[in-house]
Amino acid sequence: MMTMIRKGKRLASFERQFLRDSRLPYSKALAIFTALWQEAVDLGKLPPPDPMEGIEVDLRIARILNSCLKSSLQD
């Protein structure tokens, strides 16, 4: 039988403490990002051959999401 984890005070306290203790300095975060970017370049995944490929889909999704946001704010 599965039990559901409820967000109690103890869990919220743990989350706050975890976030407080796990922050990275900017220099370390930048080093990680740079290494991941370089790995993607080495694997041939970045930069994309055609950066504009799929832009129509992205724009269509953005329009839909923006219209949903506008209509929900009017309610």
PDB file as gemmi writes it, atoms N, CA and C in Angstrom:
CRYST1    1.000    1.000    1.000  90.00  90.00  90.00 P 1                      
ATOM      1  N   MET A   1       0.836  -1.177   0.000  1.00  0.00           N  
ATOM      2  CA  MET A   1       0.000   0.000   0.000  1.00  0.00           C  
ATOM      3  C   MET A   1       0.885   1.245   0.000  1.00  0.00           C  
ATOM      4  N   MET A   2       0.611   2.158  -0.919  1.00  0.00           N  
ATOM      5  CA  MET A   2       1.404   3.384  -0.997  1.00  0.00           C  
ATOM      6  C   MET A   2       0.813   4.448  -0.084  1.00  0.00           C  
ATOM      7  N   THR A   3       1.699   5.209   0.517  1.00  0.00           N  
ATOM      8  CA  THR A   3       1.235   6.341   1.316  1.00  0.00           C  
ATOM      9  C   THR A   3       1.680   7.623   0.646  1.00  0.00           C  
ATOM     10  N   MET A   4       0.862   8.607   0.773  1.00  0.00           N  
ATOM     11  CA  MET A   4       1.151   9.875   0.138  1.00  0.00           C  
ATOM     12  C   MET A   4       1.987  10.740   1.073  1.00  0.00           C  
ATOM     13  N   ILE A   5       3.017  11.365   0.509  1.00  0.00           N  
ATOM     14  CA  ILE A   5       3.838  12.272   1.308  1.00  0.00           C  
ATOM     15  C   ILE A   5       3.149  13.620   1.321  1.00  0.00           C  
ATOM     16  N   ARG A   6       2.877  14.104   2.486  1.00  0.00           N  
ATOM     17  CA  ARG A   6       2.241  15.407   2.617  1.00  0.00           C  
ATOM     18  C   ARG A   6       3.288  16.431   2.993  1.00  0.00           C  
ATOM     19  N   LYS A   7       3.096  17.627   2.493  1.00  0.00           N  
ATOM     20  CA  LYS A   7       4.076  18.669   2.752  1.00  0.00           C  
ATOM     21  C   LYS A   7       3.815  19.264   4.127  1.00  0.00           C  
ATOM     22  N   GLY A   8       4.476  18.701   5.085  1.00  0.00           N  
ATOM     23  CA  GLY A   8       4.326  19.181   6.442  1.00  0.00           C  
ATOM     24  C   GLY A   8       5.441  20.146   6.805  1.00  0.00           C  
ATOM     25  N   LYS A   9       5.415  20.567   8.043  1.00  0.00           N  
ATOM     26  CA  LYS A   9       6.421  21.521   8.519  1.00  0.00           C  
ATOM     27  C   LYS A   9       7.824  20.929   8.428  1.00  0.00           C  
ATOM     28  N   ARG A  10       7.935  19.656   8.742  1.00  0.00           N  
ATOM     29  CA  ARG A  10       9.250  19.008   8.736  1.00  0.00           C  
ATOM     30  C   ARG A  10       9.839  18.956   7.318  1.00  0.00           C  
ATOM     31  N   LEU A  11       9.005  18.610   6.323  1.00  0.00           N  
ATOM     32  CA  LEU A  11       9.460  18.558   4.938  1.00  0.00           C  
ATOM     33  C   LEU A  11       9.806  19.956   4.435  1.00  0.00           C  
ATOM     34  N   ALA A  12       8.985  20.938   4.755  1.00  0.00           N  
ATOM     35  CA  ALA A  12       9.254  22.316   4.338  1.00  0.00           C  
ATOM     36  C   ALA A  12      10.567  22.803   4.944  1.00  0.00           C  
ATOM     37  N   SER A  13      10.808  22.468   6.192  1.00  0.00           N  
ATOM     38  CA  SER A  13      12.061  22.846   6.849  1.00  0.00           C  
ATOM     39  C   SER A  13      13.255  22.190   6.160  1.00  0.00           C  
ATOM     40  N   PHE A  14      13.102  20.897   5.832  1.00  0.00           N  
ATOM     41  CA  PHE A  14      14.171  20.196   5.129  1.00  0.00           C  
ATOM     42  C   PHE A  14      14.461  20.840   3.782  1.00  0.00           C  
ATOM     43  N   GLU A  15      13.402  21.187   3.028  1.00  0.00           N  
ATOM     44  CA  GLU A  15      13.584  21.808   1.719  1.00  0.00           C  
ATOM     45  C   GLU A  15      14.317  23.146   1.835  1.00  0.00           C  
ATOM     46  N   ARG A  16      13.903  23.959   2.793  1.00  0.00           N  
ATOM     47  CA  ARG A  16      14.578  25.259   2.980  1.00  0.00           C  
ATOM     48  C   ARG A  16      16.056  25.075   3.314  1.00  0.00           C  
ATOM     49  N   GLN A  17      16.339  24.138   4.211  1.00  0.00           N  
ATOM     50  CA  GLN A  17      17.726  23.876   4.605  1.00  0.00           C  
ATOM     51  C   GLN A  17      18.528  23.345   3.429  1.00  0.00           C  
ATOM     52  N   PHE A  18      17.937  22.445   2.651  1.00  0.00           N  
ATOM     53  CA  PHE A  18      18.633  21.874   1.496  1.00  0.00           C  
ATOM     54  C   PHE A  18      18.973  22.960   0.483  1.00  0.00           C  
ATOM     55  N   LEU A  19      18.005  23.821   0.181  1.00  0.00           N  
ATOM     56  CA  LEU A  19      18.261  24.907  -0.773  1.00  0.00           C  
ATOM     57  C   LEU A  19      19.312  25.876  -0.249  1.00  0.00           C  
ATOM     58  N   ARG A  20      19.279  26.151   1.030  1.00  0.00           N  
ATOM     59  CA  ARG A  20      20.251  27.069   1.617  1.00  0.00           C  
ATOM     60  C   ARG A  20      21.669  26.483   1.536  1.00  0.00           C  
ATOM     61  N   ASP A  21      21.785  25.181   1.769  1.00  0.00           N  
ATOM     62  CA  ASP A  21      23.103  24.537   1.786  1.00  0.00           C  
ATOM     63  C   ASP A  21      23.618  24.166   0.402  1.00  0.00           C  
ATOM     64  N   SER A  22      22.749  24.107  -0.603  1.00  0.00           N  
ATOM     65  CA  SER A  22      23.175  23.598  -1.904  1.00  0.00           C  
ATOM     66  C   SER A  22      23.402  24.697  -2.943  1.00  0.00           C  
ATOM     67  N   ARG A  23      23.418  25.935  -2.550  1.00  0.00           N  
ATOM     68  CA  ARG A  23      23.665  27.005  -3.509  1.00  0.00           C  
ATOM     69  C   ARG A  23      25.115  26.968  -3.977  1.00  0.00           C  
ATOM     70  N   LEU A  24      25.277  27.166  -5.283  1.00  0.00           N  
ATOM     71  CA  LEU A  24      26.611  27.173  -5.859  1.00  0.00           C  
ATOM     72  C   LEU A  24      27.080  28.602  -6.041  1.00  0.00           C  
ATOM     73  N   PRO A  25      28.359  28.836  -5.821  1.00  0.00           N  
ATOM     74  CA  PRO A  25      28.884  30.153  -6.181  1.00  0.00           C  
ATOM     75  C   PRO A  25      28.802  30.327  -7.699  1.00  0.00           C  
ATOM     76  N   TYR A  26      28.695  31.565  -8.134  1.00  0.00           N  
ATOM     77  CA  TYR A  26      28.566  31.848  -9.558  1.00  0.00           C  
ATOM     78  C   TYR A  26      29.702  31.223 -10.353  1.00  0.00           C  
ATOM     79  N   SER A  27      30.918  31.327  -9.860  1.00  0.00           N  
ATOM     80  CA  SER A  27      32.073  30.809 -10.600  1.00  0.00           C  
ATOM     81  C   SER A  27      31.973  29.299 -10.809  1.00  0.00           C  
ATOM     82  N   LYS A  28      31.498  28.585  -9.804  1.00  0.00           N  
ATOM     83  CA  LYS A  28      31.369  27.131  -9.942  1.00  0.00           C  
ATOM     84  C   LYS A  28      30.226  26.780 -10.899  1.00  0.00           C  
ATOM     85  N   ALA A  29      29.099  27.492 -10.805  1.00  0.00           N  
ATOM     86  CA  ALA A  29      27.974  27.250 -11.714  1.00  0.00           C  
ATOM     87  C   ALA A  29      28.393  27.529 -13.154  1.00  0.00           C  
ATOM     88  N   LEU A  30      29.164  28.596 -13.357  1.00  0.00           N  
ATOM     89  CA  LEU A  30      29.638  28.931 -14.704  1.00  0.00           C  
ATOM     90  C   LEU A  30      30.585  27.856 -15.222  1.00  0.00           C  
ATOM     91  N   ALA A  31      31.445  27.333 -14.368  1.00  0.00           N  
ATOM     92  CA  ALA A  31      32.372  26.272 -14.779  1.00  0.00           C  
ATOM     93  C   ALA A  31      31.599  25.014 -15.186  1.00  0.00           C  
ATOM     94  N   ILE A  32      30.550  24.669 -14.432  1.00  0.00           N  
ATOM     95  CA  ILE A  32      29.730  23.497 -14.771  1.00  0.00           C  
ATOM     96  C   ILE A  32      29.039  23.720 -16.110  1.00  0.00           C  
ATOM     97  N   PHE A  33      28.441  24.907 -16.279  1.00  0.00           N  
ATOM     98  CA  PHE A  33      27.753  25.219 -17.536  1.00  0.00           C  
ATOM     99  C   PHE A  33      28.714  25.139 -18.715  1.00  0.00           C  
ATOM    100  N   THR A  34      29.897  25.707 -18.552  1.00  0.00           N  
ATOM    101  CA  THR A  34      30.890  25.710 -19.622  1.00  0.00           C  
ATOM    102  C   THR A  34      31.307  24.285 -19.986  1.00  0.00           C  
ATOM    103  N   ALA A  35      31.515  23.448 -18.972  1.00  0.00           N  
ATOM    104  CA  ALA A  35      31.905  22.062 -19.230  1.00  0.00           C  
ATOM    105  C   ALA A  35      30.790  21.299 -19.950  1.00  0.00           C  
ATOM    106  N   LEU A  36      29.538  21.525 -19.530  1.00  0.00           N  
ATOM    107  CA  LEU A  36      28.412  20.856 -20.196  1.00  0.00           C  
ATOM    108  C   LEU A  36      28.259  21.337 -21.636  1.00  0.00           C  
ATOM    109  N   TRP A  37      28.447  22.639 -21.845  1.00  0.00           N  
ATOM    110  CA  TRP A  37      28.367  23.190 -23.205  1.00  0.00           C  
ATOM    111  C   TRP A  37      29.447  22.570 -24.084  1.00  0.00           C  
ATOM    112  N   GLN A  38      30.673  22.496 -23.555  1.00  0.00           N  
ATOM    113  CA  GLN A  38      31.779  21.928 -24.317  1.00  0.00           C  
ATOM    114  C   GLN A  38      31.524  20.464 -24.649  1.00  0.00           C  
ATOM    115  N   GLU A  39      30.947  19.730 -23.715  1.00  0.00           N  
ATOM    116  CA  GLU A  39      30.628  18.325 -23.968  1.00  0.00           C  
ATOM    117  C   GLU A  39      29.613  18.204 -25.101  1.00  0.00           C  
ATOM    118  N   ALA A  40      28.606  19.071 -25.095  1.00  0.00           N  
ATOM    119  CA  ALA A  40      27.605  19.050 -26.164  1.00  0.00           C  
ATOM    120  C   ALA A  40      28.234  19.402 -27.498  1.00  0.00           C  
ATOM    121  N   VAL A  41      29.180  20.337 -27.512  1.00  0.00           N  
ATOM    122  CA  VAL A  41      29.886  20.692 -28.749  1.00  0.00           C  
ATOM    123  C   VAL A  41      30.711  19.506 -29.228  1.00  0.00           C  
ATOM    124  N   ASP A  42      31.410  18.855 -28.299  1.00  0.00           N  
ATOM    125  CA  ASP A  42      32.228  17.697 -28.649  1.00  0.00           C  
ATOM    126  C   ASP A  42      31.385  16.553 -29.208  1.00  0.00           C  
ATOM    127  N   LEU A  43      30.162  16.416 -28.714  1.00  0.00           N  
ATOM    128  CA  LEU A  43      29.262  15.360 -29.192  1.00  0.00           C  
ATOM    129  C   LEU A  43      28.546  15.753 -30.482  1.00  0.00           C  
ATOM    130  N   GLY A  44      28.742  16.978 -30.910  1.00  0.00           N  
ATOM    131  CA  GLY A  44      28.133  17.439 -32.147  1.00  0.00           C  
ATOM    132  C   GLY A  44      26.674  17.862 -32.003  1.00  0.00           C  
ATOM    133  N   LYS A  45      26.226  18.093 -30.792  1.00  0.00           N  
ATOM    134  CA  LYS A  45      24.834  18.487 -30.555  1.00  0.00           C  
ATOM    135  C   LYS A  45      24.652  20.001 -30.515  1.00  0.00           C  
ATOM    136  N   LEU A  46      25.702  20.738 -30.266  1.00  0.00           N  
ATOM    137  CA  LEU A  46      25.660  22.209 -30.244  1.00  0.00           C  
ATOM    138  C   LEU A  46      26.799  22.736 -31.079  1.00  0.00           C  
ATOM    139  N   PRO A  47      26.660  23.821 -31.705  1.00  0.00           N  
ATOM    140  CA  PRO A  47      25.425  24.552 -31.959  1.00  0.00           C  
ATOM    141  C   PRO A  47      24.590  23.806 -32.984  1.00  0.00           C  
ATOM    142  N   PRO A  48      23.287  24.041 -32.973  1.00  0.00           N  
ATOM    143  CA  PRO A  48      22.432  23.342 -33.932  1.00  0.00           C  
ATOM    144  C   PRO A  48      22.752  23.768 -35.359  1.00  0.00           C  
ATOM    145  N   PRO A  49      22.594  22.863 -36.319  1.00  0.00           N  
ATOM    146  CA  PRO A  49      22.912  23.209 -37.705  1.00  0.00           C  
ATOM    147  C   PRO A  49      22.038  24.353 -38.228  1.00  0.00           C  
ATOM    148  N   ASP A  50      20.769  24.368 -37.840  1.00  0.00           N  
ATOM    149  CA  ASP A  50      19.871  25.439 -38.245  1.00  0.00           C  
ATOM    150  C   ASP A  50      19.148  25.939 -36.995  1.00  0.00           C  
ATOM    151  N   PRO A  51      19.623  27.026 -36.390  1.00  0.00           N  
ATOM    152  CA  PRO A  51      19.026  27.498 -35.136  1.00  0.00           C  
ATOM    153  C   PRO A  51      17.554  27.894 -35.258  1.00  0.00           C  
ATOM    154  N   MET A  52      17.101  28.200 -36.465  1.00  0.00           N  
ATOM    155  CA  MET A  52      15.715  28.620 -36.648  1.00  0.00           C  
ATOM    156  C   MET A  52      14.770  27.436 -36.908  1.00  0.00           C  
ATOM    157  N   GLU A  53      15.318  26.235 -36.976  1.00  0.00           N  
ATOM    158  CA  GLU A  53      14.483  25.059 -37.216  1.00  0.00           C  
ATOM    159  C   GLU A  53      13.512  24.871 -36.052  1.00  0.00           C  
ATOM    160  N   GLY A  54      12.250  24.728 -36.373  1.00  0.00           N  
ATOM    161  CA  GLY A  54      11.237  24.514 -35.349  1.00  0.00           C  
ATOM    162  C   GLY A  54      10.714  25.780 -34.698  1.00  0.00           C  
ATOM    163  N   ILE A  55      11.160  26.945 -35.175  1.00  0.00           N  
ATOM    164  CA  ILE A  55      10.744  28.197 -34.556  1.00  0.00           C  
ATOM    165  C   ILE A  55       9.239  28.404 -34.692  1.00  0.00           C  
ATOM    166  N   GLU A  56       8.636  27.915 -35.783  1.00  0.00           N  
ATOM    167  CA  GLU A  56       7.197  28.086 -35.978  1.00  0.00           C  
ATOM    168  C   GLU A  56       6.416  27.405 -34.860  1.00  0.00           C  
ATOM    169  N   VAL A  57       6.854  26.220 -34.485  1.00  0.00           N  
ATOM    170  CA  VAL A  57       6.190  25.480 -33.406  1.00  0.00           C  
ATOM    171  C   VAL A  57       6.339  26.237 -32.091  1.00  0.00           C  
ATOM    172  N   ASP A  58       7.545  26.731 -31.823  1.00  0.00           N  
ATOM    173  CA  ASP A  58       7.782  27.481 -30.587  1.00  0.00           C  
ATOM    174  C   ASP A  58       6.898  28.722 -30.528  1.00  0.00           C  
ATOM    175  N   LEU A  59       6.781  29.435 -31.649  1.00  0.00           N  
ATOM    176  CA  LEU A  59       5.947  30.639 -31.684  1.00  0.00           C  
ATOM    177  C   LEU A  59       4.477  30.295 -31.475  1.00  0.00           C  
ATOM    178  N   ARG A  60       4.029  29.209 -32.075  1.00  0.00           N  
ATOM    179  CA  ARG A  60       2.627  28.800 -31.930  1.00  0.00           C  
ATOM    180  C   ARG A  60       2.321  28.455 -30.472  1.00  0.00           C  
ATOM    181  N   ILE A  61       3.216  27.725 -29.836  1.00  0.00           N  
ATOM    182  CA  ILE A  61       3.028  27.366 -28.429  1.00  0.00           C  
ATOM    183  C   ILE A  61       3.029  28.623 -27.569  1.00  0.00           C  
ATOM    184  N   ALA A  62       3.933  29.562 -27.849  1.00  0.00           N  
ATOM    185  CA  ALA A  62       3.998  30.806 -27.083  1.00  0.00           C  
ATOM    186  C   ALA A  62       2.703  31.592 -27.217  1.00  0.00           C  
ATOM    187  N   ARG A  63       2.158  31.667 -28.425  1.00  0.00           N  
ATOM    188  CA  ARG A  63       0.893  32.385 -28.629  1.00  0.00           C  
ATOM    189  C   ARG A  63      -0.239  31.743 -27.831  1.00  0.00           C  
ATOM    190  N   ILE A  64      -0.288  30.417 -27.846  1.00  0.00           N  
ATOM    191  CA  ILE A  64      -1.338  29.708 -27.106  1.00  0.00           C  
ATOM    192  C   ILE A  64      -1.203  29.961 -25.611  1.00  0.00           C  
ATOM    193  N   LEU A  65       0.013  29.841 -25.100  1.00  0.00           N  
ATOM    194  CA  LEU A  65       0.229  30.054 -23.666  1.00  0.00           C  
ATOM    195  C   LEU A  65      -0.082  31.492 -23.268  1.00  0.00           C  
ATOM    196  N   ASN A  66       0.319  32.446 -24.093  1.00  0.00           N  
ATOM    197  CA  ASN A  66       0.039  33.849 -23.790  1.00  0.00           C  
ATOM    198  C   ASN A  66      -1.457  34.129 -23.800  1.00  0.00           C  
ATOM    199  N   SER A  67      -2.187  33.532 -24.736  1.00  0.00           N  
ATOM    200  CA  SER A  67      -3.630  33.755 -24.771  1.00  0.00           C  
ATOM    201  C   SER A  67      -4.299  33.133 -23.543  1.00  0.00           C  
ATOM    202  N   CYS A  68      -3.799  31.977 -23.097  1.00  0.00           N  
ATOM    203  CA  CYS A  68      -4.345  31.356 -21.882  1.00  0.00           C  
ATOM    204  C   CYS A  68      -4.072  32.235 -20.662  1.00  0.00           C  
ATOM    205  N   LEU A  69      -2.883  32.797 -20.600  1.00  0.00           N  
ATOM    206  CA  LEU A  69      -2.515  33.659 -19.487  1.00  0.00           C  
ATOM    207  C   LEU A  69      -3.402  34.907 -19.462  1.00  0.00           C  
ATOM    208  N   LYS A  70      -3.575  35.521 -20.617  1.00  0.00           N  
ATOM    209  CA  LYS A  70      -4.398  36.729 -20.687  1.00  0.00           C  
ATOM    210  C   LYS A  70      -5.832  36.436 -20.291  1.00  0.00           C  
ATOM    211  N   SER A  71      -6.382  35.318 -20.774  1.00  0.00           N  
ATOM    212  CA  SER A  71      -7.777  35.006 -20.449  1.00  0.00           C  
ATOM    213  C   SER A  71      -7.928  34.644 -18.974  1.00  0.00           C  
ATOM    214  N   SER A  72      -6.933  34.010 -18.373  1.00  0.00           N  
ATOM    215  CA  SER A  72      -7.041  33.656 -16.962  1.00  0.00           C  
ATOM    216  C   SER A  72      -6.899  34.880 -16.074  1.00  0.00           C  
ATOM    217  N   LEU A  73      -6.159  35.894 -16.521  1.00  0.00           N  
ATOM    218  CA  LEU A  73      -6.013  37.121 -15.739  1.00  0.00           C  
ATOM    219  C   LEU A  73      -7.274  37.962 -15.778  1.00  0.00           C  
ATOM    220  N   GLN A  74      -8.076  37.823 -16.841  1.00  0.00           N  
ATOM    221  CA  GLN A  74      -9.294  38.604 -16.961  1.00  0.00           C  
ATOM    222  C   GLN A  74     -10.409  38.057 -16.084  1.00  0.00           C  
ATOM    223  N   ASP A  75     -10.323  36.811 -15.687  1.00  0.00           N  
ATOM    224  CA  ASP A  75     -11.384  36.202 -14.858  1.00  0.00           C  
ATOM    225  C   ASP A  75     -11.398  36.733 -13.445  1.00  0.00           C  
TER     226      ASP A  75                                                      
END                                                                             
